Amino acid sequence: MYIDSHCHLDRLDLTEFNHNIDNVVANASAAGVSKMLCVSVTLEDFPSMVEKTQAYDNVMLTCGVHPLNQEHVTNIDQLQSLASHERVIAIGETGLDYFYAPETKQLQQDAFVKHIHVAKHLNKPLIIHTRDAREDTLNTFRQEQADQVGGILHCFTESWEMAKAAIDMGFYISFSGIVTFKNAHELREVAKKVPADRFLIETDSPYLAPVPHRGKQNQPAFVVEVAKHLASIRGESVDAIAEQSTNNFSQLFNLS
């Protein structure tokens, strides 16, 4: 069985699914996906995300404000209140993205610190988005003692040096469909080196559909393709990748 450790079910265009999220979840189950982590990107949209996914026991949630959504102010009291919801198992996604929005650098940093504080208060791991902000991300981890809760560097695209530093602070490295892309040579080298007990797989759906589905809308069922490519890269069986990544997810979130 597989776990999609990062998806955005509430952001899928349901047109191709007969306007019913049931069909997305059914596709995932048919592909062997047993659980999905539906990730929040704004606090304003969180209640709607809860409502859209409330019928599914195999969909877990996070709560947070994506670093590229700084027009949505991160109110720490509101974040802490919403993130206390019983279905929320992680805080985020949060982090730093200087590639797309360097002009919001200070706002991103302030929001990032707030998320870490809430994560520590609620004792829930962090879901981290980081791009072109390696040193600031790692420095914030150290300064705010994010190692107390750990978490996931999702949709990882950075260097092995950054992955190793994050792993040493208790974080997991999650690979998305990007690892299947033709030009992702450096990322595949990282995928070879991440310890067996520290990797996860994800779709980030509806974005970044893996080969052979590139150009299509992504969905949790496609996490199987990520597992297949990771198996090839690491010289392991697909079943071994599925089992190990599922065990790693369960270990991080203390799931039975």
PyMOL commands that set and color helices and strands:
alter all, ss='L'
color gray80, all
select helices_A, chain A and resi 9-11+14-17+21-30+46-53+76-83+102-122+134-143+146-148+160-168+177-180+185-193+196-198+220-234+238-252
alter helices_A, ss='H'
color red, helices_A
select strands_A, chain A and resi 2-7+33-38+59-63+88-97+126-131+151-153+171-175+199-201
alter strands_A, ss='S'
color yellow, strands_A
deselect
rebuild
show_as cartoon
